[in-house]
């Protein structure tokens, strides 16, 4: 098949050749370097990571803080009511299915790997001070919560929010290129957009491959724990396990999102709850519940200080090896996880989306880390099981299984945990394949199953090659280093999102105003006068004449009728301005005022106006209504007198209802 025919074939399958071929070539080149010169690659990338930690850590800390603050602001502000989709959109998935899928894709496997290991490691070797005591235990849980809490999910949330908003609200492709739309506009469909999507494909594939490569170590050690005579911890066993997991992921990805990924995610969240409850109820239940409440309180009361703590006044390698490593890792995974979350979040409001993505997974993560982390620390600190700490220091992948040895029914617990690890791997791999397929197929997905199978198989193949070449460590470093340019793009895209949301919010407010603004009573032919006024942008003299004649007459008629009913009212007028004041005794008086307000004539109305006319001639005027609380931002120019009277009565009725509510 010639090159032109192959490209034509790809387009028939809805594949973007520029993205698919460029990403495949780049992946092959990186693998070749890792295989041919693994030591050189590892050394070069570690030097790059050290340079980033030494010189750019402040940038990571600041930008992640901005992301968290922005995400929370969006949920609490007026933008929270905007839907990720058209106004009539409804969520495609139930809350449970939604939570399960975003949790499994986000960090489910990380909880299995680090749920015991990280708290114990911080407990034994805190960043400052002595380890192994009560203070170190408190500090260990505080740091663990910090690394796995709101900051991580805010990074995923902002990427998902940007992609979902522009895809579902503005009909742009559901790919990473759409995040750049506020910056480069229609050029996202050219080479710059292709380059961004290639970056996302490469990052996603290597992120999934790295996860497979490292995670399979835990499965291997777990099986060795259960079946020491049958399963050995070695490279051949790990390769077989990667092939099995990749095969299961391929089967899942061929089933589609609604069957494969959804089913496995729900299965895993069910197993996670079962395992969590078992450890909670068979362990020190009261202590764990007390620790959970205290851990959450400590996290909440220290979140600002932890967010901006750079350890600037203490010299410690811990900061770069933990916090910066985590921030880089979450950022490097955010294109993949963010795109997947966006895929399953259509129809939710921004407020509902942020609350769901931030609070629910974070709450479950905190409970998980408390039950498993505090249980392990309690075994070491209070029950004398110090060998658990030795095991964690020696091999992190053994941490979870070593703790299970000291709980009842340890064999069953290990079996459930292993099943969970495998299912988490499968959901990460098949959701990653779906995301890569979307990135290469204009955000819609390719026609047929071949390309989804290609990406799920590629993740396993890359993991095997790098495992044999010993390049996984270098790959992890590269993934983290790639977060530096991405976070800069993300900051600018977030600014673009805020600009777009502001326009959307203004439009919604205008629509709501049009629903509450009274329609004027019109005589025969009056609507033509209103339409003519709207089209020709009246000057001040015409608007002032309307206010002096029609509006003043309407106010006087209302004042006279009020006087007949024993209510005192005054009308005050000057050229281009009239006010009706209705006295309410010791309550808040009612004021209805109409003024001639000037505005710059829009360019679409008179393209050459700004060049050929004086500043005053560039203006047009509106007869705007003001109440006690200020301007109401609607125009009554050319309404009939009956229409103005109806407006006054409706606003007065609203004022009387207000007085009734505060009596």
N, C-alpha and C positions, 0 to 999 in steps of 0.2 A: 504494500500500500504506500503510495507516494505521500509526501508531507502534506500537500494541499488536500488530498483526499482524506487523510487522517484528521486534519483540522476540521474539515467539513463534517466528518463523522462525529467528532466531539460536539460540534455545535448542534447537530441533530439530536444528540443526547442531552441537550441543554447544559453542556459543559463549556465554561469559559476557557479556551485553550491557553490564553496568556497566564492565567492563574494556575491551572492544572499542570502544565508542562514546566513552568518556572519553578513551582513549589517542588515538583518531583525531582528536577535537576538539582536544586539546592539541597534537598534532603540527601540525595545520592552523594553529592560532593562532601557534605559534612560527615557522613558515615565513612567515606573513603579516608578523610583526614584522621578521624578517630581510630580507624583500623590500622592505617599505615604508620601513623606517628602518634600513638596514644599518649606517650610521656610528654612530648612537645605540646600537644593540645592541652593536656591537663595543666602543665606548668604555665602556659600562656594565659589560660582562662583563670587560673587561680591568682595570677598576678593582676589580671584585670579586676577580679573580685576584690582583692586587697586594696587596689587603688580606689574603687568605688566606696568601700567601707571607710577608708581614711579621709577621702575628700568629698564624697557625695552623700554620706549618711544623713546629713542635715536636710538634704533635699527630699530623700525618701520620707523622713519623719514629717516634714512640713506638708508635703503633698498628700500623704495618707490622712493627716489631720484635716486638711481642707476637704478631702473627699468625704470623710465622716460628717463633718459639720454641714456640708452642702446637702448630703443625703437626708439628714435629719431635718434640715430647713425645708427641703422640698415637700416632705411629708406633712409638716405643720403649717405651711404657708397656703395661700390661696391656690397654688398650683396643685395641691393635693387632690382636688376634685377632677382634674383632667384625666381622661381615660387613655390607656394605652390601646388605642383603637378608636373607631368611630363612636359617637355618643351613644348609639344603641347597642354597642358590643356587649356581649356577656362572656364571662370566663369559660374557657373550653374544658377545664378540668376541675374536679371537686377540690376543696381545700386540702383534703388528706392526700390525694394523688399529687397535687401541686407541691406540697411540702415534701413529700417523699422523693419526688424527682429532683427538685433543686438541692435537697440535702445530700442525696446519693452522688450527684454530679459534683457538688461543691467540695465536700471534705469528709465524706463518710469513711473512706479507707484510712484517712489520717487519724481518726479517732481510735481505730483498732490498733494502729501502730504506735501512737503516742499517748493513748489514754492512761496507761500506767507509766510508760517510760519517761515522759517529760516531767511530770510532777516529782518523780523519784530523783531524776537527774538534777533538777533545781534544788531539791531538798538536800541532796548530798553535796552539791557544789553550787551554792548561790553566787550571784555576781559580786556581792560584797558580804563580808562577815564570814563567820564559821557556819558550817553545815551540820546537819544531823541533830538539831535541837528544835524546840517548839517554834522559836522565831523563824527558823529556816523553813519549817512546815507551812507557816502562814505565808511567807514570802513565795514559796514554791507554787501555791495555789493562786496567789495574786498574779504572778507572772504567767502561769499557764492560761488563766482566764484572759489576760491581756492579749496573748498571742492568738487565741482561738475565738475571740469575742467579736464585738461590733466592728472593729476596724477591718477584719478580714471580709466580713459579709458586706460592709459598706463598699469595698472595692468591687466585689462582684455585682452589687446592686447598681452602682452608678454606670458601669459598662452595660449591663442589661437594660437599664432605664434608657440610656441614650439610643441603643439599638432598637428597642421595642417602640419607643416614641416615634422615631423617624420612619420606621418600617410600617407600623400599624396606623399611625396618625397622618403621616405625610406620604405614604405609599412608596417609600424607598426600599431598595433591596435589604433583606435581613442578613447583611454581612457587615464586617467591620468597616468597610469603606464608607458606609452611611454615617458613621460618627464624624466624618470630616466634612459633611455637607455644609454646615454653617461656615466653614473656612474656605472651601474651594468650589462650592456650588456644583454645577453640572459636570465639573471636571472629575468628580468621583467615578464617572463612567469611563475614564481614560486610564493612562498609565499609572497615575498616582493612586487611583483606587485599586488597580490591579496589584500594585506593590504592597499596599496595606493588607490586602487579602492574602497575598503570598506569605507575608510575615505571620499572619494569623494561622495559616495552614501549617507552616513549619513549626511554629511554637506549640500548636496543639498536638501535632504528631509526636514531637520529642517530649512534650509534657506527659502524654499518655504512655509513651514508651518508657520514660524514666520511672513513672509510677509502677508500670508492670515489672520493670527490672528490679526495683527495690522491694516492691510489695511481695514478689514471689519468694523473697528470702524469708518473710514471715510465714508464708504457707509451707515452705520447705521445713523450717524449724518446727512448726506446729505438727506437721505430719511425723517428723522424726520423734517428737515428744510422745505422740500417740502410738506410733508403730516403729520403735527404735530398731527392731530387727529387720524390717522390710524397707524402710525409707532412710536413705543417707542424705546428709547435707552436702551436696556437691553440684557442680555445674551441669552435668547431664540431667540430673533430676530437675533442676530449675528450668532447663530448656524444655523438658517435657511439660512441665507445669505451664509455662508461657504458651506453648502450643495448645494445650487444653483450654486455657482461659481465652485465648484468641479465637479458638474454634467456637466456644460458647458465645462469645461476643458477636461472631459472624452470624450465628443462628439467630441471635436476638435482633441484630440490626436488620436482617431480612424480614423480620416480623413487623418492623415499623415502630414508630414512637408509641402509638396507643396500645400496642400489645406487648412487645418485648421490653422496652425500657420502663414503661409504666408498671407492668406486672412485677419485674424484678425489683424495682424501687419500692413498691408497696410490700413485697415479700421481705426485703431487707429491713425496712423500718419496723415491720412487725417482729422480726427476729431480734432487732436491737432493743426494742422495748422489753421483750421477754428476757433477754440476757441482763438488761439493766435491773429489772425488777427482782430477778433471782439473786443477783449480787447484793442488792439493797436489802432484801428481806432476810437473806441467810447470813449477812454480815452484821456489823454494828449499826443497826437501823437508825436508832435515835441519834447516835453520834454523827452519822452521815447526813441526816436531815438538818441537824444543828450546823454542821460544817457548811452545808449548801447555803443556808440563809446567811451565815457569816461571810462566806466567800463572795456571794453576790453583793452584800453590803460593802465589803472592802473594795471590790472592783468598782462599784458605783461611786464611792466616796473618793477614790484615787484616780479615776479615769483621766482627768485633765492632766494631772502631774505625770502619770505614766505616758500619756500621749506625747508629751513634749520633752521627756527625759532623755537626754543625749549622753549621760554619764560624762559630761564635759569636764567635771572637776575630779573625776576618778579615772585612773588608767586601768582598763579592763578589756580583755579580748572577748568577754562574754557578749557584749552588745552587738558586735559584728557577726558573731557566730550564731546568735539567736534572733534578736528582734529584726535587724536588717535583713538577715537571711529569710525570715518569715515574710516581711513586707515585700521583698523581691519575689518570693515564691508566689504569694497571692496575686501580685500584679502580673507575673508572667502567665499565670493560669487564667486570669480574668477574661481574655478574649474568648477562650473556649467555654468557660463556665458561664460568663455573661451572655454569650450568644445562645447557649442552651437554655438558660433561665428566661431570656427574652422569647425564645421559641414557645415556651409553655405558659406564658403570662399574658397573652392577648386578652383584652376585655376587662382588665382590672384597673381601678383608679391608681394614680401615683401613690396616694396615701395608703391604700390597701396593699399595694405592691411593696412599698418600703417597709411597712409594719410586718408583713409576712416574711420578707427576705431577711430583715434584720433581727426581729425579735424571736420568732419561732425557732429557727435553727440555732440561734445563739443560746436561747433558754435550754434547749435539749442538750446542746454541747456542754453548757455549764453543769447540768445535772450529771451528764456522763462523766466528765472530768472529775467531779466531786466523788461520785460513787466509786470509780476505779482508782483515781489518783489518791484520794484520802484513805481508801481501804489499804492500798499498798504502803503509804506512809505510816499508817497506824500499825501495820504489821512490823515495820522496821523500828519505829520509835517506841511503841508501847508493848509489843508482844515478843520482842527479841528475835524476830526472824530477819537477822541482818544479812543472811545469804541472798535474800531477794535483791538487795542493793548491789551486791557483788555481781549477780547475774546481769542486772541492767547495765552496769558499767562495762561488763565484758561483751554483751551482745544485746543490743536494743530490741531486736526482733523477737527475743525470748521473753520479754518483760511480761506480756499479758499471760502467757502460758505458765510462767513461773509463779505468778500470783494465784492462778487457778488451782495450783497444787495444794494450796492452803485453804481451799474452800471445799464444802461438801459436793459430791457428785462432779468432781473435777473433770473426769473423762467426758461427761455429757457437755459440760461447759466448753471444753476445748473443741469438741465436735461442732457445736453451734457456732463458736467463734470462727473456726476455719471455714464453715459454710458461708458465714457473713463476709469474711475477707474475700472469698472467691466471687461471691455475688457482687460485692462492691467493685471488684476489679472488672467484672463483666459489664456492669452499668457504666463505669468510667470509659471503658474501651468502646462500647457500642454508642454511647452518647457522643464520644469524641469522633467516631466515624460519621455519625449523622451531621455533626457540626462541620467537619472537613468537607463532606459532600455538599453541604449548603454553600460553603465558602467558594467552592469551585463551580457551583451551578447557579450563580446569580441570586443566591438566597432562597431558591425555590426547591432545590434538590434535583438530582439527575433523573433521567428516565431509565427505569430498570434498576436492577439490584447490583450490577457489576461493579460500579464505582464505590458503593458503600462497602461491598465485600473487599474491594481493593484496599480501602483505607483501614478497615479493621484488621486485615491480614498484615498490612504494612507496619502497623504499630507493634505487632508481635514479632515480625521479622527484624525490625530495627532494635527491639529490646534484646533479642537473641544475639545479634551481631555485636552490639555494644557490650553485652555481658561477656561474650567470648574475648573481646578486645580489651576489656577492662576499662572502657571509656565512659561508664555511667557517671562517675564522679565529675569528670570534665563536662559532661552534658548537663548535669544539674547546675554547675557553675555558670555555663553558658546561658541556660534558661533564666537564671536569676539576673545575670548581667543584661540580658535583653530587656528587662523591665525598665531600665533607665530611660531609653528613648521613648518607650511606650507610655510611661507615666507623663512625660511632657506632652505628647499628643493627647493624652487623656485629659489633661488640665485644660487645654485649648478647646477640646470637644465639649467639656463640661460648661465652659463659658458660652459656647455656641448653643448648647441645650438651654441655658438660662435665658438667652435672648429669644429663642424660639418659643419657650414657655410663656414669656412675658407677652408676646404677641397673641398667643393662644388664649391666655387668661383675659386679656383686654377684649378679645372677640366674644368670649363667653359672657363677660359682664355686660357688654353692649346688647347681646341677645337677651339676657335676663332683664335688662332695662326696657327693651322693647316689649317684653311681656307685661311689665308693670306700668309702663307709661300709658295713660288713658288715650283712647282714640277720640279725636274731636268730633263733635256733631257737625255735619256738613249739610249745607243746602244744595240745591241743584247746581251743578257746575263748579262748586267750591273746590272739589278735588283737583280740577285743572289748574286753579290758581296756586294751590300748594305744590303741585308738580312743577309748575313753571318757576316758582321761587327756588325749589331745590336745584333746578338745572342752571339758573342764571346767576346765583350767588349775589344777593342784594347788597347795596351799599348802606351806609349808616343812615342816610336820610330816609330811605324807604322803611327800614326797620323801626327807626324812631317814630315815624308817622304812624305805623301800625300800632306801636305801644301807646302813643298818645291818644289814638282814637279808639281802636277796638278793645285793647286790654284795659285801658282806664275805664271805658264804659262798662265792661264786664265786672270790674272790681266795684264800681259804684252801685251797680245793680245788686250784687251780693251784699254789700254793706247796708243798703237800704232794706233788704229783706231781713237781715239780721236785726236791724233796729226795730223792725215791726215785731220781732220776737223777743225784744228786751235784751239783746246782746249788743254791747258797744263795739263799734268798729270804725276805723278811720282809713281814708284813702289819701296817700301822699304821692304827689307826682311832680316830675320835672321832665325836661325834654329827654326822651329816650329812656325814661325810667319811671316805674310806677310801683307803689307798695300798698298792700292791703294788710292792716294790722287789726287782728281780732283779739280783744282783751279777755283773759281767762281768770281774772281776780288774782288769787295768790298762787295760781298755777302758772305753767309756762305759756306765755302768749303765743298765738299763731301768727306767723308772718309769711305772706305770699308776695314775692317781689319778682318783677320781670325787668331785665336790663338788656340793652343792646351791647353785645360783646363782639369785639373784632377778632378775626382769625386770619392767618395767612392762607391765601387761596391755593388749593392743591395744584401741583404741576399738571396732573392729568386734565384739569379743568381748563387751564390756559397755559400751554407750554412756553409761550414766549413772554408771558406777563412779567417775569422777574427781570427781563432785559429791557423792556420797552416802557415800563410804567414806573412812576414814583412809588416809594414805599407805601404810602397811604392808599394808593390805587390798587396795590396788590392785595388788599384786605377785602374780606367780605364779612358780613355781620349776621348774628343770630339773635333771636329774641329768647334768651335763656331764662329758665325759672330758677329762683333761689328761695330756699326755705330757711327756717331758723338755723339749721345745722350747716347751711352753705349751699353751693351750687349743685343742681341735680343733673346737669349735663344733658339736657334735652331742649329742643328748640320748638317754640309754638308759633313761629312766624307764619302768617297767612291762615291761621285757624279762624273759624268764625267766632262771633261773640259767644254763641251757645257752647262751642267747643272749649273756649277759655273758662267759661263758668263751670262746666263739668269738671275741668281740671282742678279748679279752685275747690270745688265741693269734695272731690275725691281726696285731695291732699288734706283738707280740713277734717274729713272723716278719719283718715289715718292718724292725724294728730289727736283727735278725741279718743281714739282707741288706745293710743300711747298713754294719754292721761289716765285712762281707765286702768291700764296695766300697772301704773306706778302709784296708784292711790293708796 
